[in-house]
């Protein structure tokens, strides 16, 4: 019906992160991460739909007394104890790839420890072995919004160049440990978020900075160097390793044909492309140098930084894609609810329960734009619909709206492949319901598998298959033809 033709070796699966599924935040030697300090705030009390930029004072106060608050990311969905059951369910759908992340503080509890935590290393050995049992390839993110808390408090996170050395020690440890089990890696999840939320993206406190914007981009530079060095180490440890960057790709359109709107949209797109330019081309582009100059941003580099970036580009680009954004030069335009990427309302698009505008064609546009620019493979590692799901009395969950969302995006993936885009694979976000990064709630569900837990942590954590579970199983079985 849709005439899709995906490559025979196309990778189908789903994506998660340690800090949103694992739980067991204080077991087997794991240290606290920055995600463990994010408390749940009810929707009626929140300002928009984005993760909080915590201050150092707030964190220190919570460390002294956290009673009376809920911290959902500390408990996740108990994947730590239920990974065998969960991976079996993913295998039942036919997954041949599973994107997950390693919790840095499970390996090095404080981030700057001399020796790794063997119990943490063993846990991921067991997870990867379970994936292998079902012929599921792990796609592993090295840092997914959970910098060790000690590094944030002691060094102000990635604003401190010392973290490059701590990170490279960590990545060499896991590359060598899992060299026979993992050969697909991502460095920093949605690395461009650092410019919008320094705490989430890098464990950085901005409140004492005279120029917070400068500090955010200095932090990004340290992560760029660390990412390039991680790519270098990965190739040294195992020549078969493939390393990708990961960016949040929110396509920005102009509201009108007004040249000022068009220019504003172009600038917004450039601010995302800057992060892939560094990873794929290895140098700072002219447009960002002008932006730095106009915003009094001076990046401190050490000798050899530029050479490191140039010599060790990524093997592929991975993206998250959920929505498009529309920008206007008119300051009076009606703006959508505040989130990590927001803009004015696009009247041609539908809107999700959380105010995100749904735009499958924008995905095809984004894939073509990226591939035309870099000519290296692309992997969609996050895409999905956060929605309210209802567990019926017969334990069924009828989520036709999710199927419709994913179907339309897969159709556009197929169109992009016909356009000539080299697309490696597709992992939907949250194949099993998990704690939301932006709001720390469970009610914002993405999964094919329902988890019995509410926003307040109540529920038995039992897993139930949604209608979309069976639909995605057929999609994978048919390699994208049966939608």
N, C-alpha and C positions, 0 to 999 in steps of 0.2 A: 504493500500500500504506500509506503514511504520511500521505497527504492533506495534504502540506505545500503551502503557497502563499506564495511569496516575492514581494516587489514586483518589477516589471519592471526597475527600475533598481538592483536589489540588487547590491552589489559582492562578488565572490568572489575570493579570492586567498590570499596567504601573507605572513608577516612575518619579518623578519630584523633584525639590528643590525650596524653597521659593525665594531664591535670583536669580533664573533664570526664574521664571514665574510671581511672584506676582506683581511687580511694586509697585506703591503707597508708594515709599520709604520715603516720608515726610508727610504722611497723618495719621490722627487719633493717634498722639502721638508716632509713631514709631521713633526710633533713627537710626542714620547711622550705617551700618555694614561695615566690611572690604571689602566686595564685592562691595559696592557702590563706592569705590575709584578706581576700576579697569576700566581704559579707553579702548576704542576700538582702536586697532592698525591694520591697513590694512595688509593683508597677505604678500604683497611685502615688508613691513617694519619690519615684525616680525622675530625673531630668533627662528625658530622652532614652535612647536605646543603645548605649555604648558603655564599655567598661570604665570604671572610675580611675582617675589619675590620683592615686593615693599619695599623701604626704608622708614624710618620715615620722613626723609627730604622731599621725594617725596610726601608723604601723606599730610604733613603740608603745602607744597606749593600749593597743589590742594585745600585744605580747604580755603586758602586765595584767590585763583583765579583759577576757573576751566573752565573759558570761553574758547571757541574754541575747547573743547574736547567733545567726546560723551561717555556716561557712560550707556551702554545698560542694565546692571543689575539693574539699578535704576528703569527701566520701565518694564522690562520683557515683557510678552505678555498680561499684564493687567488682570491677573487671579483675582486680588483683586476685580475687579468690574464685572468680567465675569465668576466667578466660577460656577454659576448655569448652564450656557450654556455649559461650558466645562465638568462638571461632568455628565450632561445629555448625552453628546456625548460619554463619556467613558462608561456610563451605556448602551447605544445603542449597543456598541460592546460586552456587556456581562460581563464587569469587575466584579469580586467579591472581588477584593482588589485594593486599590489605595495607592501607596507609595508617601508621600509628607513630607515636613519638616515644622517645626515651626520656624519662624524667631525669634530668641532670643531677638533681639532688638525691636521687636514689643510687646513683653511681658514686658521686662525690658529695656527701651530705652537706658540706659547707661551701663547696665550689672550689676552695683553695686547699683541700686536704692533700697530704703527701701520697696517700694510698687510696685506691678505690674500695668501695664497699662490695665485698664478694657476694653478699646476699642479693644485692641489687643486680649485679651482673648475671647471677644465676637465674633470677626471675625472667629476664629477657631471653636468656638461653632457652628456657622452658617455653616461652611464648613463641619464639621463632621455630622451635622444634614442633610445636603444635601446628603451626602454619604449614610446615613442610609435610606433615602427615597428610594434609589435604591438597598438596601441590599449590598452595597459595604463596605467592611471592611477597615478602614484606617490603614495603616502601617506607623508609624510616626517617622521620624528622628529628634532627639533633636538638633543636631548641624551639619549643612551641609554647611561648608565653609563660614559662615557669622557671625563670632564672633563680638559682638558689638564693634564698632570702638573705643569707649571710653576706653574699656579694653585694646586694643592694645596700644593706646597712653599713657595711665596713668600707666599701669602695665607691658607693653611689653607682653601682651597676656598671653598665656598658659605657658610661661617660668616662670611666677610668680605663686607660689603655692596658692596665695589668690584666684585664679580663681576656685579652687576646691569648695570653700565655695559658691562663687557666682553661680556656675553651679548647685550645689545641691539644693540651694534655688529655682532656676529657675525650675529644674525638679520636685521638690516636688510640686511646684505651679501648673504645668501643669498636673502632675499625679493625683492630687486631683481634679482639675477642670474637667478633662475629664475621670474620672475613670469609668463612665458609658457609655462612647462613644468609647474609644480606649483601646485595650488590647495587641496590637502588637507594640513594640517600638524598635528603633535602637538608639545607643548612638552617636558615632561620624562617620560621613560619611568618608569612605576610610581613616581610621585613619593612615594607613601606609604612606600616602602622606606627613605627617609631616616631615619625614626624607628627603624629596626631595624639599618641598616648605613650609617653616615654616610660611610664611605670610598667604597663603591660608589655610593651615591646622590648624593654631593656632593663627593667629594675632600676630606673633612674628617677630620682626626686628632683623636681624642677624649682621648688619654691624659693631656694636661696640663690638661684642663678640671676645674674643681671641681664642676660640675654637668653631666655629659655629656648628660643628658636635655634640659636647658634649651638646650644648644648645638645639639642636633639639631633642636629645634623653632624655634630662631632661624634656623637654616639653611633650614628649610622656609619660613619667612616670606619670606626673601630670594628663594627660588624662586617663591613665590606672586606676589610683586610683579613679578619678571622675566617670569613667564608671562603676567600681565595686560598688561604692556607689549608683549610679543611679539604678543599678540592685537591690541592697538591698532595696532602697526606693520603687521602683516599686512593689516588692513583698510584702512589708509591707502595701502599700496603697490598693492594689488589688491582692490577691493571684492568680487570673487568668491571671495577666499580664505575658507576655513572652517578654524577652528582648534579643536582639541580638547585636553582634558587626558587623561592616561592614568594609571589607578590599577590596582594589583593587587587584584582583587576576590576575596577568599576568604570565602565565606559562613560564618558561625559559628552553629552550633546549640547549644542547651543539651543536656547529656547526659540530663537527666531533667526531670520537671515540678516539681522543687524550685525555688521562686521564686528562690533564690540562684543556681542554675544559669542560669535564664532571665535574670536581671539581669546575670550575668557575660557571657553571650552577647551581650546587647544592648550592653553597654559595648564589647565587642570589635568589633562591627559599627560602632558609632559612631566608633571610632578610625580606621576606613577611610573612613567617610562624611564625616568631617571634611575630608578632602582634596578631595572632590567638592563639599562645601558651599561651600568657599572659592572654587573655580573657577566654580561655577554660580550661587551666590547672592551671592558677593562680601563675605561678612562672617563673623567668627568666631562660631560658635554657642555657646549657653550651656553645653552639657555640656563643651565643651573648656575654657572659661574656669574652670569648677569644677575640672577636671583640672589645669590649670595652677596654680591656687591651692593645691591639695592636694599638689602635687609641687614647690613652690617654683620655678615657672617664670615668669619675667617676660620678655615679648617686647618688645624695643626696636624701636619704629617711628619713622619720620620723618614729618614733616608731609606729608600728601597720600597716604600709603600706603593708608589706608582708602578714600579716594576712588578711587584707581587700581583697587583690587580691585572696587569696586562698579560702576564705569563700564565695565569691560572683561571681562565674563564670557565663557566659552567658547561656541562655537557648538554643540558636541556633546560628549558624554562617551564616552571609549573605555576599555575594560577588558581586562585579561588575566584569564582564568578557567581554572584547571586542576583545582581541587578544592574541597571544603568542609572545614571544621574544626569539631570538637566541643569545647566547653569545659565544665569542671566546677568547682564550688566545692570539691570534695573534693581535697585536695592529694595524696592517695595513689592517684589514678587512673592507670592505665597510659597513658603518653604515647608518641606516635609518635616516630620519629627526628627529631632537631632539624633544622629547616629555617626559611626565612624566616617562614612561617606554620605553626604546629604546634598540636597539641592532644591530647586523649585519643582513643583508638580508637573509631570508630563501627562497631558490629558489623553494621550493615545495608549496609555498603559494601565493595566490592572495593578492593584496594590494588595500586598499580603496583610495578614493580621497584625504584623508589626510595622506596617508603613513602608515596606520595601517594594519598589515598583518592579514588576515582573516583565522581563524583556528577553525572550529567547533569541531573537534576531541579533540583539546586541552581543551575544556570545559569538555568533558567526563573525560579526564585525571585528570583535576583539581578537579572535584567532587569526583572521587574515591580517590584521594590523601588526600583530606580533611576529607572525611568520615572514611577512614581507620585509620587516625591519631587520630580523636576525638570521633567518634561514637555518635555524636549528630546531630540533624536535620540541614539541609542546605537550605538556601533560596537564589535563584539568584535574586538580586534586581536591577541589571542593566545589560543590554545586548542590543546591537543595532548597527545600521550602520548609521554613519554620512555621508550624501551624498548631492550632489547638486540635488535639485528637480525642475522641471519645471511646472509652472502652465499654462496649455494649454488654448487656446481661449474659449473652452467650459467649463472652470473651472475644468477640470479633471487633475489628477496627476497620471501618470503611473509609479509606482515605483516597477517594477518587481525585480530589484536588491535588494531591501530591503526585499521583500518576500522571495527571494532565500536565503539571509543571515539568516533570522530568522528561516526559515524552517529547514535549515541544523543544526542550533544550537538546535532547539527543538527535532529533531531526536536524537541528541547525548544526550540530557537530558533523553529521553526515554530509551536509551541504558544504561545510568548510573543507572536509577531506576531498570532496569533488572539486573544490576550488584550488586544490593543490597543497593544502596545509598538511604537514607531517605531524599527525596527532598520535601520541604514544598510547594514551589510555585515559580512563575516566573513573574517578573515585568520588561517589556522592558523599556529601557531608553527613556525618552522624548516621550510619546505616542502622545503628542501634541507638535508641533515645539516650541522650547524654545531657550533662549540665551545660547550659548556654554560657559561652564565654562572655558575651556582652552584658548579660543580665543575671547570670547565675541562677536561672530558673529552669525547672524541668518542664514546665507547661509549654515552652517553645520547642516543640518536638520536630525532629527531622527524619526519624528512623523508619526503616522497614519493619523493625522489631520494637514493640511497645514495652517499656519498662515500668512496672507498677511502683511508682514513687511520685510524690507531688512536690510542690515548691518548698514545702516545709520539711522535707525529708521523710514523710510518712508513707508507708507502703511496704509490701513484702519483697520488692525487687524481682518479682516473677516476670519472665519474658513471655510476650504474646506476639504471634505473627500477624501483621496487618495485611490488608488486601494487596498493598504495594509489594510485599514480600514475594508473593507468587507472580506478580507482574514482572518484577525485576529479574526473577529467576528465568522467565521465558525470554526476556531481552538478552540476557547473557547467553543462554542456550542457543539462541538464533544469531548470536554475534551482531545484535543491533537491528536485525531485520524485522523481527516480530515485536511491534510496539503496541 
